[in-house]
Amino acid sequence: MVYLIGLVIVVGYVMLTHDPATRLCRWRRDRSRNAGGQEFWTCDYCGGSCLTDGVRPKGCVRRG
């Protein structure tokens, strides 16, 4: 019973803190394409790509 309550709490926490803008995006850094102090990222799911200042993109660049 304690495990069930813990599981419900964890699932609820994940649902509340999960960012829906990146639900399906899987960002991968491509260090060979970095330029001028910026990092190049590609998404395995949607095929989007972008240059950032060293942080993973917050949302999908294709879906807005």
C-alpha angles and dihedrals in degrees: 000000000000090000091053092052090048091050092051091050092049093048091048092050093050092049092050096047099037116111107228092198090072099034096124101019118108108192119203124187116230105201093183090067099047114131134193098346093314127113123233116224130187128190116228092202107047100017094237121148136191146161118243138177093258102296130102113258113266097218144012111289091204099048095040 
